[in-house]
Amino acid sequence: MRIANLVLVTAVVLAIGTASAQALEARRRTEVPGEPPTIWAFAGDFCAIKDWHPLVADCKESQEGDVTFRTLALKDGGTIKEKLTEKDDFSYSYEIVESPWPVKNYKAKFWVEPDDEPERTAVYWEAEFDANGASDDEATKKVFDFLVPGMKGVKKVALEKTPGGDDHD
């Protein structure tokens, strides 16, 4: 009986370890003109996404106890509710609570930091998630279909807000 229990526990531990090791990832990085405080000033508020993401029609921030949420109204009619999990001077992390996307366990981080070139900022957006009701490829494509235009939107606004901003891509 002890060996059977040990085998069962080992199988469960391996299954859990394998499941978390198979999380999907989507990562984007772009460089934009301007210093990190300048970029964060327009992009860093949790609901500022409505001002730079071309697929977001509106954003409403709400508090539930000590927890901050944002609800994104997408231009295609969808709605995404996200929970702020961490925030510091130049980054925030969040989780998707409700979404029409074929994902679950979605955790993401958005942040800026100085680039290796003067007067330029590196902007990062990374997400980790599991597919839910779709293939890994379909789930990953859906996330990239949101991150890519978002990063282009940050760059566009940075170019508009930075005197002498120039696109070198």
DSSP file (Angstrom, degrees, kcal/mol; ACC not computed):
  #  RESIDUE AA STRUCTURE BP1 BP2  ACC     N-H-->O    O-->H-N    N-H-->O    O-->H-N    TCO  KAPPA ALPHA  PHI   PSI    X-CA   Y-CA   Z-CA
    1    1 A M     >        0   0    0      0, 0.0     4,-2.5     0, 0.0     5,-0.2   0.000 360.0 360.0 360.0 -41.1    0.0    0.0    0.0
    2    2 A R  H  >  +     0   0    0      1,-0.2     4,-2.5     2,-0.2     5,-0.2   0.904 360.0  48.6 -60.6 -40.7    2.8    2.4    0.8
    3    3 A I  H  > S+     0   0    0      2,-0.2     4,-2.7     1,-0.2    -1,-0.2   0.900 110.0  51.8 -67.3 -40.2    4.4    1.9   -2.6
    4    4 A A  H  > S+     0   0    0      2,-0.2     4,-2.3     1,-0.2    -2,-0.2   0.918 111.8  46.7 -62.4 -43.0    1.1    2.4   -4.3
    5    5 A N  H  X S+     0   0    0     -4,-2.5     4,-2.9     2,-0.2     5,-0.2   0.907 112.1  50.6 -64.3 -41.9    0.6    5.7   -2.4
    6    6 A L  H  X S+     0   0    0     -4,-2.5     4,-2.5     2,-0.2    -2,-0.2   0.911 111.1  48.5 -62.9 -42.3    4.2    6.8   -3.2
    7    7 A V  H  X S+     0   0    0     -4,-2.7     4,-2.4     2,-0.2    -2,-0.2   0.916 112.8  48.6 -62.8 -43.3    3.6    6.0   -6.9
    8    8 A L  H  X S+     0   0    0     -4,-2.3     4,-2.4     2,-0.2    -2,-0.2   0.933 112.6  47.0 -63.5 -47.0    0.3    8.0   -6.8
    9    9 A V  H  X S+     0   0    0     -4,-2.9     4,-2.6     1,-0.2     5,-0.2   0.915 112.6  50.4 -61.5 -43.4    1.9   11.0   -5.1
   10   10 A T  H  X S+     0   0    0     -4,-2.5     4,-2.5    -5,-0.2    -1,-0.2   0.905 110.0  50.1 -61.4 -42.3    4.9   10.9   -7.5
   11   11 A A  H  X S+     0   0    0     -4,-2.4     4,-2.4     2,-0.2    -1,-0.2   0.908 111.6  48.1 -63.8 -41.7    2.5   10.8  -10.5
   12   12 A V  H  X S+     0   0    0     -4,-2.4     4,-2.6     2,-0.2     5,-0.2   0.928 112.1  48.9 -65.0 -45.1    0.5   13.8   -9.1
   13   13 A V  H  X S+     0   0    0     -4,-2.6     4,-2.8     1,-0.2     5,-0.2   0.917 112.7  48.1 -61.1 -44.1    3.7   15.8   -8.5
   14   14 A L  H  X S+     0   0    0     -4,-2.5     4,-2.7    -5,-0.2    -1,-0.2   0.906 111.4  50.5 -63.6 -40.9    5.0   15.0  -12.0
   15   15 A A  H  X S+     0   0    0     -4,-2.4     4,-2.4     2,-0.2    -2,-0.2   0.925 113.3  45.0 -63.5 -44.1    1.6   16.0  -13.5
   16   16 A I  H  X S+     0   0    0     -4,-2.6     4,-2.2     2,-0.2     5,-0.2   0.933 114.7  48.4 -65.4 -45.2    1.6   19.3  -11.6
   17   17 A G  H  X S+     0   0    0     -4,-2.8     4,-1.5    -5,-0.2    -2,-0.2   0.889 113.3  47.7 -61.7 -40.0    5.2   20.0  -12.5
   18   18 A T  H  X S+     0   0    0     -4,-2.7     4,-1.0    -5,-0.2    -1,-0.2   0.901 109.1  53.9 -68.9 -40.5    4.6   19.2  -16.1
   19   19 A A  H >< S+     0   0    0     -4,-2.4     3,-0.7     1,-0.2    -2,-0.2   0.928 111.9  43.3 -61.3 -45.5    1.5   21.3  -16.3
   20   20 A S  H >< S+     0   0    0     -4,-2.2     3,-1.1     1,-0.2    -1,-0.2   0.820 110.0  57.0 -71.7 -28.3    3.2   24.4  -15.0
   21   21 A A  H 3< S+     0   0    0     -4,-1.5    -1,-0.2     1,-0.2    -2,-0.2   0.702 101.8  58.6 -72.9 -17.6    6.3   23.8  -17.2
   22   22 A Q  T << S+     0   0    0     -4,-1.0    -1,-0.2    -3,-0.7    -2,-0.2   0.278  72.8 135.9 -97.2  11.5    4.1   23.9  -20.3
   23   23 A A    <   -     0   0    0     -3,-1.1   107,-0.2   107,-0.1     2,-0.2  -0.302  55.0-122.4 -58.0 142.0    2.7   27.3  -19.8
   24   24 A L  E     -A  129   0A   0    105,-3.3   105,-2.1     2,-0.0     2,-0.4  -0.506  26.1-154.0 -84.3 155.9    2.6   29.3  -23.0
   25   25 A E  E     -A  128   0A   0    103,-0.2     2,-0.4    -2,-0.2   103,-0.2  -0.975  15.8-171.7-134.1 147.4    4.4   32.6  -23.3
   26   26 A A  E     +A  127   0A   0    101,-2.3   101,-2.7    -2,-0.4     2,-0.4  -0.986  15.8 179.6-134.7 126.6    4.1   35.7  -25.4
   27   27 A R  E     +A  126   0A   0     -2,-0.4     2,-0.4    99,-0.2    99,-0.2  -0.988   6.4 178.5-133.0 136.5    6.8   38.4  -25.2
   28   28 A R  E     -A  125   0A   0     97,-2.1    97,-2.1    -2,-0.4     2,-0.3  -0.991   1.5-179.8-135.1 145.8    7.2   41.7  -27.0
   29   29 A R  E     +A  124   0A   0     -2,-0.4     2,-0.3    95,-0.2    95,-0.2  -0.994   6.4 169.7-141.1 139.1    9.9   44.4  -26.8
   30   30 A T  E     -A  123   0A   0     93,-2.1    93,-3.2    -2,-0.3     2,-0.4  -0.978  26.8-130.1-143.8 157.5   10.2   47.7  -28.6
   31   31 A E  E     -A  122   0A   0     -2,-0.3    91,-0.2    91,-0.2    -2,-0.0  -0.911  26.2-177.1-109.0 138.4   12.3   50.8  -28.3
   32   32 A V  E     -A  121   0A   0     89,-2.7    89,-2.9    -2,-0.4     2,-0.1  -0.952  31.6-100.4-132.4 151.7   10.8   54.2  -28.2
   33   33 A P  E    S+A  120   0A   0      0, 0.0    87,-0.3     0, 0.0     2,-0.1  -0.451  81.2  49.9 -70.6 144.5   12.2   57.7  -28.1
   34   34 A G  S    S-     0   0    0     85,-3.1    -2,-0.2    -2,-0.1   128,-0.0  -0.271  88.3 -70.0 113.8 160.8   12.2   59.4  -24.7
   35   35 A E    >>  -     0   0    0     -2,-0.1     4,-2.0    84,-0.1     3,-0.8  -0.506  49.8-105.2 -83.3 155.3   13.4   58.6  -21.2
   36   36 A P  H 3> S+     0   0    0      0, 0.0     4,-3.1     0, 0.0     5,-0.3   0.856 119.2  54.1 -51.2 -42.0   11.5   56.0  -19.1
   37   37 A P  H 3> S+     0   0    0      0, 0.0     4,-1.5     0, 0.0    -3,-0.0   0.887 109.4  49.4 -62.4 -34.0    9.7   58.6  -16.9
   38   38 A T  H <> S+     0   0    0     -3,-0.8     4,-0.7     2,-0.2     5,-0.1   0.923 115.0  42.9 -67.2 -44.5    8.4   60.4  -20.0
   39   39 A I  H >X S+     0   0    0     -4,-2.0     4,-2.1     1,-0.2     3,-0.9   0.919 113.8  51.0 -68.7 -44.0    7.1   57.1  -21.5
   40   40 A W  H 3X S+     0   0    0     -4,-3.1     4,-2.4     1,-0.2     5,-0.3   0.812  98.2  68.7 -64.9 -29.2    5.7   55.9  -18.2
   41   41 A A  H 3< S+     0   0    0     -4,-1.5    -1,-0.2    -5,-0.3    -2,-0.2   0.848 115.3  24.5 -59.7 -34.6    3.9   59.2  -17.7
   42   42 A F  H << S+     0   0    0     -3,-0.9    -1,-0.2    -4,-0.7    -2,-0.2   0.690 134.6  33.5-102.4 -21.0    1.5   58.4  -20.6
   43   43 A A  H  < S+     0   0    0     -4,-2.1    -3,-0.2    -5,-0.1    -2,-0.2   0.628 100.9  73.0-108.3 -15.8    1.6   54.5  -20.7
   44   44 A G     <  +     0   0    0     -4,-2.4    -3,-0.1    -5,-0.3     2,-0.1   0.661  64.2  99.1 -86.9 -17.7    2.0   53.5  -17.0
   45   45 A D  S >  S-     0   0    0     -5,-0.3     3,-1.7     1,-0.1     4,-0.4  -0.475  81.1-120.9 -67.7 141.8   -1.3   54.1  -15.4
   46   46 A F  T 3  S+     0   0    0      1,-0.3     3,-0.4     2,-0.2    -1,-0.1   0.818 113.2  36.6 -55.6 -33.9   -3.3   50.8  -15.2
   47   47 A C  T >  S+     0   0    0      1,-0.2     3,-1.4     2,-0.1    -1,-0.3   0.380  88.6  95.3-100.3   4.0   -6.1   52.3  -17.3
   48   48 A A  T X>  +     0   0    0     -3,-1.7     3,-2.5     1,-0.3     4,-0.7   0.667  60.7  89.6 -65.9 -14.0   -3.9   54.4  -19.7
   49   49 A I  H >> S+     0   0    0     -4,-0.4     4,-2.7    -3,-0.4     3,-0.8   0.800  76.6  64.3 -52.7 -30.5   -4.1   51.4  -22.1
   50   50 A K  H <4 S+     0   0    0     -3,-1.4    -1,-0.3     1,-0.2    -2,-0.2   0.750  99.6  54.0 -66.4 -21.5   -7.2   53.1  -23.6
   51   51 A D  H <4 S+     0   0    0     -3,-2.5    -1,-0.2    -4,-0.2    -2,-0.2   0.646 123.9  20.0 -87.8 -16.2   -5.0   56.0  -24.7
   52   52 A W  H << S+     0   0    0     -3,-0.8    -2,-0.2    -4,-0.7   105,-0.2   0.566  99.2  88.3-129.5 -13.8   -2.4   54.0  -26.6
   53   53 A H    ><  -     0   0    0     -4,-2.7     3,-1.5    -5,-0.2    97,-0.2  -0.802  59.6-154.2 -93.9 119.0   -3.8   50.6  -27.5
   54   54 A P  T 3  S+     0   0    0      0, 0.0    -1,-0.1     0, 0.0    96,-0.1   0.658  92.4  52.8 -67.3 -14.8   -5.7   50.7  -30.9
   55   55 A L  T 3  S+     0   0    0     91,-0.2    20,-2.6    19,-0.1     2,-0.6   0.502  91.3  87.6 -96.3  -4.4   -7.9   47.7  -30.0
   56   56 A V  E <   -B   74   0A   0     -3,-1.5    18,-0.2    18,-0.2     3,-0.1  -0.855  48.0-179.7-102.1 119.2   -9.2   49.2  -26.7
   57   57 A A  E     -     0   0A   0     16,-2.7     2,-0.3    -2,-0.6    17,-0.2   0.842  69.1 -11.6 -82.1 -36.5  -12.2   51.5  -26.9
   58   58 A D  E     -B   73   0A   0     15,-1.6    15,-2.6     2,-0.0     2,-0.4  -0.986  53.2-149.8-159.9 162.9  -12.4   52.2  -23.1
   59   59 A C  E     -B   72   0A   0     -2,-0.3     2,-0.5    13,-0.2    13,-0.2  -0.989   7.4-167.4-142.2 130.3  -11.1   51.3  -19.7
   60   60 A K  E     -B   71   0A   0     11,-1.9    11,-2.5    -2,-0.4     2,-0.4  -0.981  10.8-152.8-119.6 126.0  -12.8   51.5  -16.4
   61   61 A E  E     +B   70   0A   0     -2,-0.5     2,-0.3     9,-0.2     9,-0.2  -0.777  19.3 174.8 -97.2 142.6  -10.9   51.1  -13.2
   62   62 A S  E     -B   69   0A   0      7,-2.5     7,-3.0    -2,-0.4     2,-0.4  -0.964  23.4-134.7-143.7 160.2  -12.6   49.8  -10.0
   63   63 A Q  E     -B   68   0A   0     -2,-0.3     2,-0.4     5,-0.2     5,-0.2  -0.950  11.8-175.6-116.8 135.6  -11.7   48.8   -6.5
   64   64 A E  E >  S-B   67   0A   0      3,-2.7     3,-1.6    -2,-0.4     2,-0.4  -0.873  73.9 -53.3-126.9  96.7  -12.9   45.7   -4.7
   65   65 A G  T 3  S-     0   0    0     -2,-0.4     0, 0.0     1,-0.3     0, 0.0  -0.604 121.9 -21.1  68.5-126.6  -11.6   46.0   -1.2
   66   66 A D  T 3  S+     0   0    0     -2,-0.4     2,-0.4    -3,-0.1    -1,-0.3   0.348 119.0 100.2 -92.4   5.2   -7.8   46.5   -1.6
   67   67 A V  E <   -B   64   0A   0     -3,-1.6    -3,-2.7    16,-0.0     2,-0.4  -0.783  61.0-147.8-101.8 134.2   -7.8   45.0   -5.1
   68   68 A T  E     -B   63   0A   0     16,-0.4    16,-2.8    -2,-0.4     2,-0.3  -0.834  18.2-178.1-100.3 134.8   -7.7   47.1   -8.3
   69   69 A F  E     -BC  62  83A   0     -7,-3.0    -7,-2.5    -2,-0.4     2,-0.4  -0.898  12.8-157.4-123.9 155.5   -9.4   45.9  -11.4
   70   70 A R  E     -BC  61  82A   0     12,-2.4    12,-3.1    -2,-0.3     2,-0.6  -0.997   5.5-154.5-129.7 142.8   -9.7   47.3  -14.9
   71   71 A T  E     -BC  60  81A   0    -11,-2.5   -11,-1.9    -2,-0.4     2,-0.5  -0.965  12.4-154.2-116.6 117.3  -12.4   46.4  -17.4
   72   72 A L  E     -BC  59  80A   0      8,-3.3     8,-2.0    -2,-0.6     2,-0.7  -0.785   4.1-154.5 -93.6 126.8  -11.4   46.8  -21.0
   73   73 A A  E     -BC  58  79A   0    -15,-2.6   -16,-2.7    -2,-0.5   -15,-1.6  -0.907  21.5-148.1 -95.4 114.9  -14.0   47.5  -23.6
   74   74 A L  E >   -B   56   0A   0      4,-3.1     3,-2.0    -2,-0.7   -18,-0.2  -0.538  18.4-122.6 -85.9 151.2  -12.6   46.2  -26.9
   75   75 A K  T 3  S+     0   0    0    -20,-2.6   -19,-0.1     1,-0.3    -1,-0.1   0.739 112.2  60.8 -64.7 -22.2  -13.4   47.8  -30.2
   76   76 A D  T 3  S-     0   0    0    -21,-0.4    -1,-0.3     2,-0.1     3,-0.1   0.424 125.4-100.7 -84.4   3.3  -14.6   44.4  -31.5
   77   77 A G  S <  S+     0   0    0     -3,-2.0    -2,-0.1     1,-0.3    -1,-0.0   0.240  82.3 127.2 100.3 -12.7  -17.3   44.4  -28.7
   78   78 A G        -     0   0    0     -5,-0.1    -4,-3.1     1,-0.0     2,-0.4  -0.272  46.3-145.2 -75.2 164.4  -15.4   42.0  -26.3
   79   79 A T  E     -C   73   0A   0     -6,-0.2     2,-0.4    -3,-0.1    -6,-0.2  -0.996  10.1-169.1-132.5 137.0  -14.7   42.8  -22.6
   80   80 A I  E     -C   72   0A   0     -8,-2.0    -8,-3.3    -2,-0.4     2,-0.5  -0.994   6.5-158.7-126.9 128.7  -11.7   41.8  -20.6
   81   81 A K  E     -CD  71  98A   0     17,-2.6    16,-3.3    -2,-0.4    17,-1.6  -0.927  16.5-174.6-107.1 128.9  -11.5   42.2  -16.8
   82   82 A E  E     -CD  70  96A   0    -12,-3.1   -12,-2.4    -2,-0.5     2,-0.5  -0.935  17.6-141.9-128.0 147.2   -8.0   42.3  -15.3
   83   83 A K  E     -CD  69  95A   0     12,-3.0    12,-2.1    -2,-0.4     2,-0.4  -0.925  18.9-130.3-110.5 125.2   -6.7   42.3  -11.7
   84   84 A L  E     + D   0  94A   0    -16,-2.8   -16,-0.4    -2,-0.5    10,-0.3  -0.614  29.9 172.7 -72.4 124.9   -3.7   44.4  -10.8
   85   85 A T  E     +     0   0A   0      8,-2.7     2,-0.3    -2,-0.4     9,-0.2   0.659  61.8   3.6-109.8 -21.9   -1.3   42.2   -8.9
   86   86 A E  E     - D   0  93A   0      7,-1.5     7,-2.8     2,-0.0    -1,-0.4  -0.966  57.5-179.8-162.9 146.8    1.8   44.4   -8.5
   87   87 A K  E     + D   0  92A   0     -2,-0.3     5,-0.2     5,-0.2     2,-0.2  -0.983   7.9 160.8-150.9 138.7    2.9   47.9   -9.4
   88   88 A D  E >   - D   0  91A   0      3,-2.5     3,-0.7    -2,-0.3    -2,-0.0  -0.686  60.1 -63.6-138.2-161.8    6.1   49.9   -8.9
   89   89 A D  T 3  S+     0   0    0      1,-0.2   -45,-0.1    -2,-0.2     3,-0.0   0.825 129.1  11.4 -60.7 -35.0    7.6   53.0  -10.4
   90   90 A F  T 3  S+     0   0    0      1,-0.0    22,-2.1    22,-0.0     2,-0.3   0.049 122.0  47.3-135.6  28.2    8.0   51.7  -14.0
   91   91 A S  E <   -DE  88 111A   0     -3,-0.7    -3,-2.5    20,-0.2     2,-0.3  -0.993  47.7-168.1-159.3 158.7    6.0   48.4  -14.1
   92   92 A Y  E     -DE  87 110A   0     18,-2.2    18,-2.7    -2,-0.3     2,-0.3  -0.982   8.9-155.0-147.1 151.6    2.8   46.7  -13.4
   93   93 A S  E     +DE  86 109A   0     -7,-2.8    -8,-2.7    -2,-0.3    -7,-1.5  -0.913  19.3 170.6-121.8 150.7    1.7   43.1  -13.4
   94   94 A Y  E     -DE  84 108A   0     14,-2.3    14,-2.9    -2,-0.3     2,-0.3  -0.965  23.3-138.0-153.9 166.1   -1.9   41.8  -13.8
   95   95 A E  E     -DE  83 107A   0    -12,-2.1   -12,-3.0    -2,-0.3     2,-0.5  -0.962  26.7-116.5-127.2 146.4   -4.0   38.7  -14.3
   96   96 A I  E     +D   82   0A   0     10,-1.6    10,-0.3    -2,-0.3   -14,-0.3  -0.731  29.5 177.0 -81.2 129.4   -7.0   38.2  -16.5
   97   97 A V  E    S+     0   0A   0    -16,-3.3     2,-0.3    -2,-0.5   -15,-0.2   0.811  71.5   9.2 -97.1 -43.8  -10.1   37.5  -14.5
   98   98 A E  E    S+D   81   0A   0    -17,-1.6   -17,-2.6     0, 0.0    -1,-0.4  -0.999  74.4 148.5-141.1 138.9  -12.7   37.3  -17.3
   99   99 A S        -     0   0    0     -2,-0.3   -19,-0.2   -19,-0.2     4,-0.1  -0.978  49.6-131.0-165.5 150.9  -12.1   37.2  -21.0
  100  100 A P  S    S+     0   0    0      0, 0.0   -20,-0.1     0, 0.0    -1,-0.1   0.515  78.1 110.0 -81.7  -4.1  -13.5   35.9  -24.3
  101  101 A W  S    S-     0   0    0      1,-0.1     2,-1.7    41,-0.0    -2,-0.1  -0.330  82.9-115.0 -71.7 152.7  -10.0   34.7  -25.2
  102  102 A P  S    S+     0   0    0      0, 0.0    30,-2.3     0, 0.0     2,-0.3  -0.320  82.4 101.3 -83.7  55.7   -9.2   31.0  -25.3
  103  103 A V  E     - F   0 131A   0     -2,-1.7     2,-0.3    28,-0.3    28,-0.2  -0.930  45.6-174.0-135.6 158.8   -6.8   31.3  -22.3
  104  104 A K  E     + F   0 130A   0     26,-2.2    26,-2.7    -2,-0.3     3,-0.1  -0.942  69.8  32.4-143.3 165.2   -6.7   30.6  -18.6
  105  105 A N  E    S+     0   0A   0     -2,-0.3     2,-0.5     1,-0.2    -1,-0.1   0.837  78.0 176.2  55.7  35.1   -4.1   31.3  -15.9
  106  106 A Y  E     +     0   0A   0    -10,-0.3   -10,-1.6    23,-0.1     2,-0.4  -0.608   7.1 170.2 -78.8 120.4   -3.1   34.5  -17.8
  107  107 A K  E     +EF  95 128A   0     21,-2.8    21,-2.9    -2,-0.5     2,-0.3  -0.996   6.9 175.9-129.4 136.0   -0.5   36.5  -15.9
  108  108 A A  E     -EF  94 127A   0    -14,-2.9   -14,-2.3    -2,-0.4     2,-0.4  -0.935  19.7-154.7-140.7 161.1    1.3   39.5  -17.6
  109  109 A K  E     -EF  93 126A   0     17,-2.6    17,-2.5    -2,-0.3     2,-0.4  -0.999   5.2-169.0-136.8 137.8    3.8   42.2  -16.9
  110  110 A F  E     +EF  92 125A   0    -18,-2.7   -18,-2.2    -2,-0.4     2,-0.3  -0.996  25.3 148.7-125.0 128.3    4.2   45.6  -18.7
  111  111 A W  E     -EF  91 124A   0     13,-2.3    13,-3.2    -2,-0.4     2,-0.3  -0.990  33.1-142.1-157.0 164.2    7.2   47.7  -18.0
  112  112 A V  E     + F   0 123A   0    -22,-2.1    11,-0.2    -2,-0.3    -2,-0.0  -0.932  20.2 169.0-126.4 152.4    9.8   50.2  -19.2
  113  113 A E  E     - F   0 122A   0      9,-2.1     9,-3.0    -2,-0.3    -2,-0.0  -0.976  45.3 -75.4-154.3 161.1   13.5   50.6  -18.6
  114  114 A P  E     - F   0 121A   0      0, 0.0     7,-0.2     0, 0.0     2,-0.1  -0.305  47.2-137.6 -59.5 141.1   16.4   52.6  -20.0
  115  115 A D        -     0   0    0      5,-2.1     5,-0.2     2,-0.4     4,-0.1  -0.421  25.5-105.3 -89.2 172.2   17.6   51.3  -23.4
  116  116 A D  S    S+     0   0    0     -2,-0.1    -1,-0.1     2,-0.1     5,-0.1   0.604 104.2  74.3 -76.0 -10.1   21.3   51.0  -24.3
  117  117 A E  S >  S-     0   0    0      3,-0.1     3,-1.0     1,-0.1    -2,-0.4  -0.826  94.8-106.3 -99.7 141.8   20.9   54.1  -26.5
  118  118 A P  T 3  S+     0   0    0      0, 0.0   -84,-0.1     0, 0.0     3,-0.1  -0.306 101.3  17.1 -64.5 151.0   20.6   57.6  -24.9
  119  119 A E  T 3  S+     0   0    0      1,-0.2   -85,-3.1   -86,-0.1     2,-0.3   0.773 106.4 107.7  60.9  27.6   17.2   59.2  -24.9
  120  120 A R  E <   -A   33   0A   0     -3,-1.0    -5,-2.1   -87,-0.3     2,-0.4  -0.990  53.3-153.5-138.5 146.5   15.5   55.9  -25.7
  121  121 A T  E     -AF  32 114A   0    -89,-2.9   -89,-2.7    -2,-0.3     2,-0.5  -0.935  12.0-137.8-120.5 139.8   13.4   53.6  -23.6
  122  122 A A  E     -AF  31 113A   0     -9,-3.0    -9,-2.1    -2,-0.4     2,-0.5  -0.857  20.1-159.3 -93.2 129.5   12.8   49.8  -23.9
  123  123 A V  E     -AF  30 112A   0    -93,-3.2   -93,-2.1    -2,-0.5     2,-0.4  -0.936   9.2-169.4-112.2 131.9    9.2   48.8  -23.5
  124  124 A Y  E     +AF  29 111A   0    -13,-3.2   -13,-2.3    -2,-0.5     2,-0.3  -0.929  14.6 178.1-123.8 144.8    8.4   45.2  -22.5
  125  125 A W  E     +AF  28 110A   0    -97,-2.1   -97,-2.1    -2,-0.4     2,-0.4  -0.907  13.0 173.0-144.6 116.4    5.1   43.3  -22.4
  126  126 A E  E     -AF  27 109A   0    -17,-2.5   -17,-2.6    -2,-0.3     2,-0.4  -0.965   7.0-174.4-128.6 141.7    5.2   39.6  -21.4
  127  127 A A  E     -AF  26 108A   0   -101,-2.7  -101,-2.3    -2,-0.4     2,-0.4  -0.981   9.3-164.9-135.1 147.0    2.4   37.2  -20.7
  128  128 A E  E     +AF  25 107A   0    -21,-2.9   -21,-2.8    -2,-0.4     2,-0.3  -0.995  29.7 139.0-129.1 137.1    2.3   33.6  -19.5
  129  129 A F  E     -A   24   0A   0   -105,-2.1  -105,-3.3    -2,-0.4     2,-0.3  -0.956  43.2-113.6-164.2 172.1   -0.9   31.5  -19.9
  130  130 A D  E     - F   0 104A   0    -26,-2.7   -26,-2.2    -2,-0.3     2,-0.1  -0.918  36.8-106.9-118.0 148.9   -2.5   28.2  -20.7
  131  131 A A  E     - F   0 103A   0     -2,-0.3     2,-0.3   -28,-0.2   -28,-0.3  -0.459  32.6-166.2 -69.7 148.7   -4.7   27.4  -23.7
  132  132 A N  S    S-     0   0    0    -30,-2.3     3,-0.1     3,-0.2    -1,-0.0  -0.846  70.1 -16.7-143.3 101.3   -8.4   27.0  -22.8
  133  133 A G  S    S+     0   0    0     -2,-0.3     2,-0.3     1,-0.3   -30,-0.1   0.627 125.1  68.8  80.1  13.2  -10.7   25.4  -25.3
  134  134 A A  S    S-     0   0    0    -32,-0.2    -1,-0.3     0, 0.0     2,-0.0  -0.941  91.4 -83.6-150.5 168.6   -8.3   26.0  -28.2
  135  135 A S     >  -     0   0    0     -2,-0.3     4,-2.5     1,-0.1     5,-0.2  -0.318  42.4-109.4 -71.3 161.7   -4.9   24.8  -29.4
  136  136 A D  H  > S+     0   0    0      1,-0.2     4,-2.6     2,-0.2     5,-0.2   0.904 121.3  51.7 -55.9 -42.3   -1.7   26.2  -28.0
  137  137 A D  H  > S+     0   0    0      2,-0.2     4,-2.5     1,-0.2    -1,-0.2   0.909 110.0  47.9 -64.0 -42.5   -1.1   27.9  -31.3
  138  138 A E  H  > S+     0   0    0      2,-0.2     4,-2.1     1,-0.2    -2,-0.2   0.912 113.7  47.0 -65.6 -41.9   -4.6   29.5  -31.4
  139  139 A A  H  X S+     0   0    0     -4,-2.5     4,-1.9     2,-0.2    -2,-0.2   0.925 113.8  47.8 -64.9 -44.2   -4.3   30.7  -27.8
  140  140 A T  H  X S+     0   0    0     -4,-2.6     4,-2.6    -5,-0.2     5,-0.2   0.901 110.4  52.1 -64.2 -41.2   -0.8   32.2  -28.4
  141  141 A K  H  X S+     0   0    0     -4,-2.5     4,-2.6     1,-0.2    -1,-0.2   0.907 107.2  53.2 -61.5 -41.5   -1.9   33.8  -31.7
  142  142 A K  H  < S+     0   0    0     -4,-2.1     4,-0.4     2,-0.2    -1,-0.2   0.905 111.2  45.9 -61.3 -41.8   -4.9   35.5  -29.8
  143  143 A V  H >X S+     0   0    0     -4,-1.9     4,-2.6     1,-0.2     3,-1.3   0.935 113.9  47.4 -67.8 -45.8   -2.5   36.9  -27.2
  144  144 A F  H 3X S+     0   0    0     -4,-2.6     4,-2.4     1,-0.3    -2,-0.2   0.860 103.2  63.3 -63.0 -33.9    0.0   38.1  -29.8
  145  145 A D  H 3< S+     0   0    0     -4,-2.6    -1,-0.3    -5,-0.2    -2,-0.2   0.677 112.9  37.0 -64.2 -15.1   -2.9   39.7  -31.8
  146  146 A F  H <> S+     0   0    0     -3,-1.3     4,-1.4    -4,-0.4    -2,-0.2   0.800 117.1  48.3 -99.3 -43.6   -3.4   41.9  -28.8
  147  147 A L  H  X S+     0   0    0     -4,-2.6     4,-2.6     2,-0.2     5,-0.2   0.909 106.4  56.1 -66.2 -43.1    0.2   42.5  -27.7
  148  148 A V  H  X S+     0   0    0     -4,-2.4     4,-2.1     1,-0.2     5,-0.2   0.946 110.8  40.8 -61.2 -53.7    1.6   43.5  -31.1
  149  149 A P  H  > S+     0   0    0      0, 0.0     4,-2.2     0, 0.0    -1,-0.2   0.855 113.5  57.5 -64.3 -29.6   -0.8   46.3  -31.9
  150  150 A G  H  X S+     0   0    0     -4,-1.4     4,-2.2     2,-0.2    -2,-0.2   0.933 107.2  46.0 -62.9 -45.5   -0.5   47.5  -28.3
  151  151 A M  H  X S+     0   0    0     -4,-2.6     4,-2.1     1,-0.2    -1,-0.2   0.882 111.9  51.6 -65.9 -37.3    3.3   47.8  -28.6
  152  152 A K  H  X S+     0   0    0     -4,-2.1     4,-2.4    -5,-0.2    -1,-0.2   0.876 108.6  53.0 -64.2 -36.0    2.9   49.6  -31.9
  153  153 A G  H  X S+     0   0    0     -4,-2.2     4,-2.4     2,-0.2    -2,-0.2   0.900 107.4  49.9 -66.4 -41.3    0.4   52.0  -30.2
  154  154 A V  H  X S+     0   0    0     -4,-2.2     4,-2.5     1,-0.2    -2,-0.2   0.929 112.6  48.1 -60.7 -44.2    2.9   52.8  -27.4
  155  155 A K  H  X S+     0   0    0     -4,-2.1     4,-2.5     2,-0.2    -2,-0.2   0.911 110.0  51.8 -63.8 -42.5    5.5   53.5  -30.0
  156  156 A K  H  X S+     0   0    0     -4,-2.4     4,-1.9     1,-0.2    -1,-0.2   0.935 112.5  44.6 -60.4 -47.5    3.2   55.7  -32.0
  157  157 A V  H  X S+     0   0    0     -4,-2.4     4,-2.2     1,-0.2    -1,-0.2   0.896 111.8  53.3 -66.1 -39.4    2.2   57.8  -29.0
  158  158 A A  H  X S+     0   0    0     -4,-2.5     4,-1.5     1,-0.2    -1,-0.2   0.909 108.8  49.8 -60.9 -41.7    5.9   58.1  -27.9
  159  159 A L  H  < S+     0   0    0     -4,-2.5     6,-0.4     1,-0.2    -1,-0.2   0.881 112.6  47.5 -64.0 -37.8    6.8   59.4  -31.3
  160  160 A E  H  < S+     0   0    0     -4,-1.9    -2,-0.2     1,-0.2    -1,-0.2   0.843 116.8  42.6 -70.7 -33.6    4.0   61.9  -31.1
  161  161 A K  H  < S+     0   0    0     -4,-2.2    -2,-0.2    -5,-0.1    -1,-0.2   0.598  98.4  81.6 -91.4 -13.0    5.0   63.1  -27.6
  162  162 A T  S >< S-     0   0    0     -4,-1.5     3,-2.6    -5,-0.2     2,-0.1  -0.840  83.0-124.0-100.1 118.1    8.7   63.2  -28.0
  163  163 A P  T 3  S+     0   0    0      0, 0.0     3,-0.1     0, 0.0    -2,-0.1  -0.364  99.7   7.5 -58.1 129.0   10.1   66.3  -29.7
  164  164 A G  T 3  S+     0   0    0      1,-0.2    -4,-0.1    -4,-0.1    -5,-0.1   0.648  90.8 173.0  73.1  13.4   12.1   65.2  -32.7
  165  165 A G    <   -     0   0    0     -3,-2.6     2,-0.4    -6,-0.4    -1,-0.2  -0.289   8.6-171.7 -57.0 136.9   10.9   61.6  -32.2
  166  166 A D        -     0   0    0     -3,-0.1     2,-0.6     0, 0.0    -1,-0.0  -0.999  22.5-131.0-138.3 134.0   12.1   59.5  -35.1
  167  167 A D        +     0   0    0     -2,-0.4  -135,-0.1     1,-0.1   -11,-0.0  -0.769  22.9 178.0 -89.2 117.1   11.2   56.0  -36.0
  168  168 A H              0   0    0     -2,-0.6    -1,-0.1     1,-0.2     0, 0.0   0.273 360.0 360.0-102.4  10.2   14.3   53.9  -36.7
  169  169 A D              0   0    0      0, 0.0    -1,-0.2     0, 0.0    -2,-0.0   0.498 360.0 360.0 -78.8 360.0   12.6   50.5  -37.4
